[in-house]
Structures are given as C-alpha cells and as structure tokens.
Amino acid sequence: MTQQALRLGTRRSRLAMAQSGQVADAVRQVTGRPVELVEITTYGDVSREALAQIGGTGVFVTALRDALLKGEVDFAVHSLKDLPTAQPEELALAAVPEREDPRDVIVARDALKFTDLPRGARIGTGSPRRMAQLNAYARSHGLDIETVAIRGNVDTRIGYVRDGELDAVVLAAAGLQRIGRIDEVTDFLSVDTVLPAPGQGALAIECTADNADLVAALGELDDPFTRVAVTAERSLLAALEAGCSAPVGALADLLADGQIVKEMRLRGVVGTTDGTRMVQLSTTGPVPETHDQALALGRELADEMLAQGAAGLMGERAQ
C-alpha cells in the first residue's frame, strides 16, 4: 500500500523551491514517505514595496503558517532569517538543519572585489543591515561608495550589474550556493566587515505542534550546533526589539580546538544606515547545552549593546 504523501509548503521563488526540494529529499530519506511540494504565494512575493515599509519580518512567512494551521500542508520550509522571533504556540520549529555559509557576498562588474570598487561605486542591496555596515566600513577605510535600495529576485539583482545600472550588488552566499550560482560571486565579505542577519544561511522546518509523530520525524534533520547558534542570535534580535528590516547583524561562531567544540562566540551589531554610528559587541562562553542557555546568551549581549546606546540608534530609524 502506497503511503500518503507529506505536503511541504514552500514559497514559489527559485531559491525557496531549491531549498524546499533539498529538504523534501532529506524528509523522504528519514520517513520513507513521498513528499510533494505545495507552492504558496506570500505577500512579500507580490508586493514591490520595500520590506521596511510592508513589515519586514513575517511577510514571507504568514501565508505558509496559515496553510499549516488550516491543514492545507503538513510542514513548511522557511529561510530562518525570515521568521519572526516569537514562535506561535500552535506551531513547532521541528528542525533547523546544518547551516550553509552565513556570509554576505558581492557580485560586481569586472570581477571586482569590494575594496577595489571605483570611487562613487553604486552598490545595491535591499537590507538596511548591509547598508549600515558597508557604509561604516567605507567611512573607516576611506572608500567612496553609494548604497542603493533595491528589491527583486537573484536574476533581477544581478541584472542591475550586468546592465550597468549598478557597480555591484550584495547577496547571501547561502542562497547562491543553493541555486548553483556561487561561481558568480566576485568577493566573499568577511564577517568582520559585515555581520550577517540573525539566522542567515539556516533553514527552519515547521509543522503543527500537535503532530507529535511528524515533529519527531522532522527532528531527525535538526543540527544541534546550528540550533543553539541561531537561537542565541535570534534571542539577541528579540531583545533589541528589531525585525529583519532593522540594521541588526548577529553571528554565533562555534570555536573548536581541533575536532572538539570548546566555546561559542556571539557577535552583534546595530547601526544607522549611513554608517555614522554603530554599536558592535561580542561575548564568548561555553557552548549552550539548553535552549534557555542559548536564549540567555543572546539577552545578555543585547543588554550590553543597549547600555552602549543601541536603543538610541534604533529609535532614530523610527523617526
């Protein structure tokens, strides 16, 4: 007897379909059940407004979550950085698979590196976080750049460079890797230059919390180190009361001695989009063994950043 297929809810974009397809393959292996992709259009996919204007975090997620709660799909795959920091009680974050490269990258004309771009170079990005850090780096290193707000899929963004409208665009390494276009990258930005968005490079697999068997099955795909790292990053974000449209970067690194993971370092940054004012701090400690310990680590660093004036910077953006 053929087992009933599990229905995986996904956005329709090429990147979403690629990463959902990879998850579907993994779920087939751990469950032995067929998986079918159910394409769902979200508000973030159809709106052409800037993410900051339409709500930022959640605009790519709400329609998928509604489909889960209505029983139209069995589980959903998100880019974890798109998830609001508050987890609904009705839904379980069943798995956070091993993270892809969390770095941001440059795709520039003439195969240029970021620091080799000409004076007055126009760099496109839809992220105030990237704008803030690129502008801050440029100011401190004597570079002359202009950051330009853009939206659109990977083809659209890289097309601005190919057509000569922009000198470069900034994208996530993980997304380009998943769609097989990493060879178009002309420069990988060090996390010392641009900290990624909290959870960048990681996926989130959600299902309804009352489906214990499916929660357990999907849990086979969970990577514990990725889980604690992104939990700390998202805890920092939540404590700063910011969404993905705010210039907040965070990254938790696992520090190893040989093959043995010894500590975790959490770094965070908040800044104004013009790069004139930044608060950037880090903390290092034992690798969290529980969800609550990871949450505490993020909150502690956020408290230090708020004490250094992060709240004032974030308040400026809302005016």
C-alpha positions in Angstrom: 0.0 0.0 0.0 1.4 3.4 -1.0 1.9 5.8 1.9 0.1 9.2 1.7 2.5 11.9 0.6 3.6 14.6 3.0 2.7 18.1 1.7 5.5 20.6 2.0 4.5 24.2 1.8 7.0 26.5 0.1 7.2 29.9 -1.5 7.4 29.9 -5.3 10.7 31.7 -5.8 13.6 29.8 -7.4 15.6 29.9 -4.2 12.6 28.7 -2.0 11.9 25.9 -4.4 15.5 24.8 -4.4 15.9 24.7 -0.6 12.5 23.1 -0.1 13.5 20.5 -2.7 16.6 19.7 -0.7 14.6 19.4 2.5 12.0 17.2 0.7 14.8 14.8 -0.3 16.0 14.6 3.3 12.5 14.0 4.7 11.9 11.2 2.2 15.0 9.5 3.5 14.2 9.8 7.2 10.5 9.0 6.9 10.3 6.7 3.8 7.3 8.7 2.7 6.8 10.6 -0.6 6.9 14.4 -0.3 5.1 16.8 -2.6 5.8 20.5 -2.8 2.8 22.8 -2.5 3.6 26.3 -3.8 2.2 29.2 -1.8 2.4 32.9 -2.7 3.2 35.2 0.2 2.6 39.0 0.5 6.3 39.6 0.4 6.4 37.8 -3.0 3.8 40.0 -4.7 4.5 43.4 -3.1 7.1 45.7 -4.7 7.3 47.9 -1.7 10.5 48.0 0.4 10.5 45.3 3.1 10.8 48.0 5.8 7.5 49.5 4.5 5.5 46.3 4.5 6.6 44.9 7.8 9.9 43.2 7.2 10.0 40.0 9.2 7.0 37.8 8.6 5.9 39.0 5.2 7.3 35.8 3.6 6.1 33.6 6.4 2.4 34.3 7.3 0.8 32.6 4.3 2.8 29.5 4.9 1.9 29.4 8.5 -1.8 30.0 7.7 -1.6 27.0 5.3 -0.2 24.8 8.1 -2.9 25.9 10.6 -5.6 25.2 8.0 -4.3 21.7 7.3 -3.5 22.6 3.7 0.1 21.5 4.1 1.8 19.2 6.6 5.0 21.1 7.1 6.7 24.2 5.7 10.3 25.3 5.0 11.4 28.9 5.6 14.7 30.8 5.4 15.2 31.1 9.2 16.1 34.8 9.0 12.6 35.5 7.7 10.9 34.1 10.8 9.6 36.5 13.4 11.4 35.9 16.7 8.2 35.0 18.6 7.2 31.4 17.9 3.4 30.7 17.8 2.4 28.0 20.4 0.4 26.1 17.7 3.5 25.6 15.6 6.7 23.7 16.3 10.1 24.6 14.9 10.7 20.9 14.4 14.2 21.2 12.8 17.0 23.6 12.0 19.3 21.6 9.6 23.0 22.2 9.4 23.7 25.8 8.3 25.1 26.9 4.9 27.7 29.6 4.7 26.2 32.6 6.6 28.4 35.3 4.9 27.2 38.0 2.5 28.9 38.2 -0.9 29.5 40.8 -3.6 28.6 40.3 -7.3 30.4 43.1 -9.0 31.2 44.2 -12.6 34.6 43.3 -14.0 35.0 40.6 -11.2 36.0 43.4 -8.8 36.4 42.9 -5.0 34.6 45.2 -2.6 37.7 47.2 -1.7 38.7 47.5 -5.4 35.4 49.2 -6.5 35.9 52.6 -8.0 35.2 55.9 -6.2 31.5 56.6 -6.2 30.6 53.0 -6.8 26.9 52.2 -6.6 26.2 49.1 -4.5 22.6 47.6 -4.5 21.0 45.9 -1.5 17.6 45.6 0.0 19.0 45.3 3.5 19.4 48.3 5.8 21.7 46.0 7.9 24.1 45.6 4.9 23.9 49.3 4.1 24.8 50.3 7.7 27.9 48.0 7.8 29.1 48.7 4.3 28.8 52.4 4.9 30.6 52.2 8.2 33.4 50.1 6.7 33.7 52.6 3.8 33.9 55.5 6.2 36.6 53.9 8.3 38.7 52.7 5.4 38.5 55.8 3.1 36.2 54.2 0.5 33.7 56.2 -1.5 30.5 54.2 -2.1 26.8 54.8 -2.5 24.4 52.2 -1.3 21.2 51.9 -3.3 18.0 50.3 -2.1 16.8 47.5 -4.4 14.4 44.6 -4.4 13.8 41.6 -6.6 15.0 38.0 -7.1 18.6 37.0 -7.7 18.2 37.4 -11.5 16.8 40.9 -11.1 19.5 42.0 -8.7 22.5 40.6 -10.7 20.8 42.0 -13.8 21.4 45.5 -12.4 25.1 44.9 -12.5 25.1 43.2 -15.9 23.1 46.1 -17.4 25.5 48.7 -15.9 22.9 50.3 -13.6 24.9 49.3 -10.5 28.6 48.5 -9.9 27.8 45.7 -7.5 25.1 44.0 -5.5 25.2 42.3 -2.1 23.6 38.9 -1.7 23.6 35.9 0.7 26.2 33.2 0.0 23.8 30.5 1.1 21.1 31.4 -1.4 23.5 31.5 -4.4 25.0 28.2 -3.2 21.6 26.5 -3.1 20.6 27.6 -6.6 24.0 26.7 -8.1 25.2 30.2 -8.8 28.0 30.6 -6.3 30.6 30.9 -9.1 29.1 34.4 -9.9 30.4 35.7 -6.6 33.3 38.2 -7.0 34.0 38.7 -3.3 33.1 37.0 -0.1 32.6 39.6 2.7 34.3 38.7 5.9 32.0 38.6 8.9 34.5 41.1 10.4 33.3 43.5 7.7 29.6 42.7 7.5 27.9 40.6 10.2 25.0 38.5 8.6 21.4 38.7 9.6 20.5 36.6 12.6 19.9 33.0 11.3 21.2 33.8 7.9 22.2 30.6 6.0 20.0 28.4 8.1 16.6 26.9 7.2 13.6 26.4 9.5 11.2 23.4 9.2 7.8 24.0 10.9 4.8 21.8 11.4 1.8 21.9 13.8 2.8 21.4 17.4 0.1 18.7 18.0 1.5 16.4 15.3 4.0 14.6 17.6 4.9 11.9 15.1 5.8 14.4 12.4 7.6 16.7 14.9 9.8 13.7 15.9 10.4 12.6 12.3 11.4 16.1 11.2 13.6 16.4 14.3 15.9 13.8 12.7 17.1 16.7 10.4 18.0 19.0 13.3 21.6 20.1 13.8 22.1 20.8 17.5 25.1 23.2 17.0 23.2 25.2 14.3 20.1 25.3 16.6 21.9 26.8 19.6 23.8 29.3 17.4 20.7 30.7 15.7 18.7 30.6 19.0 21.3 32.9 20.6 21.3 35.2 17.5 17.5 35.4 17.4 17.4 36.0 21.2 19.7 39.0 20.7 17.4 40.2 17.9 14.3 39.8 20.0 15.8 41.6 23.0 16.7 44.5 20.7 13.1 44.6 19.6 14.0 44.6 15.9 12.9 42.9 12.8 14.8 41.9 9.7 14.3 45.4 8.2 16.4 46.9 11.0 20.2 47.3 10.8 20.9 44.4 13.2 23.5 41.8 12.5 24.4 38.8 14.6 26.5 35.7 14.4 27.3 32.9 16.8 30.5 31.1 16.0 31.4 27.7 17.5 35.1 27.8 18.5 36.9 24.5 18.2 40.2 23.1 19.4 40.9 20.5 16.8 37.8 18.4 16.4 36.4 19.4 19.8 34.0 22.4 20.1 35.0 24.4 23.1 33.2 27.7 23.2 30.7 29.9 21.4 31.3 33.5 20.5 28.3 35.7 19.8 28.7 39.0 18.0 26.1 41.6 17.4 25.9 45.0 15.6 23.4 47.8 15.4 23.9 50.9 13.4 22.4 53.8 11.4 22.1 53.0 7.7 24.5 55.8 6.8 27.2 54.1 8.9 27.9 57.1 11.1 27.0 55.4 14.4 27.5 51.8 15.3 27.4 49.7 18.4 29.2 46.4 18.0 30.0 44.0 20.8 30.7 40.3 21.4 30.8 37.7 24.2 32.3 34.3 24.4 31.4 31.5 26.7 30.6 27.7 27.0 28.5 26.3 24.2 24.9 26.4 25.5 23.6 23.0 26.3 19.9 24.0 26.5 17.5 26.3 24.7 17.3 28.5 27.8 21.1 28.9 28.0 21.2 30.0 24.3 18.4 32.5 24.9 20.2 33.9 27.9 23.4 34.4 26.0 21.6 36.5 23.4 19.7 38.5 26.0 23.0 39.3 27.9 24.7 40.6 24.8 21.7 42.6 23.9 21.6 44.2 27.3 25.3 45.2 26.9 24.5 46.7 23.5 21.5 48.6 24.8 23.7 50.0 27.6 26.1 51.2 25.0 23.4 53.2 23.2 21.9 50.7 20.8 18.3 51.7 21.7 19.1 55.3 20.7 20.3 54.2 17.3 17.2 52.1 16.7 15.0 54.9 17.9 16.5 57.2 15.3 15.4 54.9 12.5 11.7 55.0 13.5 11.5 58.8 13.4 
